[in-house]
Amino acid sequence: MDVEGFECLGCGACCRIPNGIVRVSDEEIARIAGFLGMTEQEFIANETEIAPDRKGLILKSRADDSCAYLMEDNRCRIHPVKPDKCRSFPYEWTNADSYEVCAGLRRAEIDV
């Protein structure tokens, strides 16, 4: 993925994408649960739900579709252990609406 010039602006828009899905692997569940001081079973029961395609678990979102770990200052509460999907945006993947949602991507596109 060519995102030359991308710089995260820290706006949190990528954590507010409507219908955004963040799948979590067993390793990510263990990592996040440990960071939050929970057992893996507690984390799964309270912080995840079955993916719409029923092929794994995803992080729960708030009623407004924002990530449950997005804090008021637009920072990630689990940043040191955040899922690989979050960590790799936009370097390894984007959605059809990513450039519309992410001001950092729009800025990189304009500057190129």
N, C-alpha and C positions, 0 to 999 in steps of 0.2 A: 504494500500500500504506500503510495507516494504522498506523504504529508509534509513535504519540505516546508520549513518555515512555521510549522505548527508550534504554538506556545499556549499551554493551558492558561486561561485567564482566571480560573478559580471561581467561575460564576455558578457552578453546580447545575447548569442546564442539562448536562448529560445524565444527571441523576434524577431528572424530572420528566424523562421522556414518557409520554402516555403509552401505556401497555408495554413498558419496558420489562424485559425478562432477564434475570441474571441467574443462570444455572449454576449450581454449586456441586462440585465433586466431593467424594468422601474425604479427600485430603484437605480441601478447602473448608469443609464442615469442621473437621478436627482442628484446623488452625484457628478459625474464627471462634469456635466454641471455647477453646483454651484461652484465647485473648480476652474473651468476655467473662471468663470465670465460670463457664457452664459445662455441664457434661454434654457430650455429643447428642445424647437422647433428649436432653432439655432443649438444646438448640434446634434440633429437628422439629420437635413438637411445637415450639413457640415462635420460631423465626423463619420457618420454611413452609412451603406448600407444594403440592404435586404440580408439575408443569402442565400447561394446557394440553400438550401432546401425550401426557402421562408417561413420559420417558425421563424420569428423574425429578429432582427437587429444584426449586427456585427460591430465591429470597422473597419474603413477603414485602409488599409495598404498602405505603400509607393509603388512605382513602383517596387522596388527591393524586395518586400514582407516583409520588416521589419515593425515593429509596428510604427505607426506615432508618438508615444509618447516616443520612444527610443531616448535618447539624444546621442551626440557624445562621452560622457564619459561612455556609456553603462548603464546609470541610467535612471529610468523611470520618465518622467516629471509629471506623475499623481500618483506617488507611494503612497501617503497617502490615495488615493481613488481608487486605481486600481481595476479592476474587480475581482470578486471572482475566476474566472478561472485562472487568473495570480497569485493571492495570494495563491492558493491551489496547484500549481505545485511545486514539483512532489509528494506531500504528499497525494493527493486525486486522481490524474490522471497522466498518461503519454501516449504518442503516441507510435506507433511501432518504430519510429526512435528517441525517446527521449534519449536513452543511447548513440546513435551515435552522436547526436547534443550537448548534455550537458556534458561538461567535469566534472562537479561536480558529476553527476550521475556515470560516468565512474570511477572516483576516489573512490567513495563510494563502488562501486561494487568490485573494486580491493582490497580495504582495508578490506572487510568483510571476 
